[in-house]
Amino acid sequence: MIGRLVQVHMRVWGNVQAGMRYFETEWRKTPEYQGGWVLDGGVHHVALVRYVSGEEIVETRGFARQVAEHLPPLDTVNAAVLLSGGATGTISMSFASKRKANEYLFVGEKGSLSMSMGQDGTVLKLEVEDGEGVSREETVKSRGVPNEIEAFLEAVKTGKAEGKAGPEEALNDVALIESLCKEGGKVENWS
């Protein structure tokens, strides 16, 4: 509906404090894996970008660093991205930001789709420039994590995962985060 994708932008900022519910697990406080909070939380956000765009992110260029002392080894990344269909965009993600944001923007040749997290749920806004100027906005209640758990349990039970919830998709999310943590390069996709 928005035509060929030309730009994708993701901005996810939060402030994880020591002692918070999600911080108080040992593997999060002292991670033994590369990406720390960028990997732990970031895979969910990049999965949304990949799912909604229907494209792979094939290359990244950016900067990754640790801002908050209690969030090793990385808590912030800012990068430019190239998608498989030629679109370009940005990923800005921080778990050590004094500002909050949870926004996604998909810009096509004929319009755009934006998603932002609000108090009452996710606000979806579609704007199509087709001569009639279609604009539609809707707020949906998020059930992301419960839906993920239900899909995982169903996959274990049946031995089959939903196409976009399979192990290859999860590996592609991790491959993208690894590229961001290394400050860029080609993304080694599994598909």
RAVEN-V898987 format. One record per helix or strand of 2 or more residues. SS is the DSSP state (~ for helix, > for strand). FROM is the first residue (numbers start at 1). TO is the last residue. Records with the same first field share a line. If there is no record, write none. Layout:
SS = FROM-TO, FROM-TO
This chain:
> = 5-15, 57-65, 76-83, 88-94, 96-108, 111-118, 121-128, 134-140, 184-186
~ = 26-29, 36-53, 144-158, 163-165, 167-181
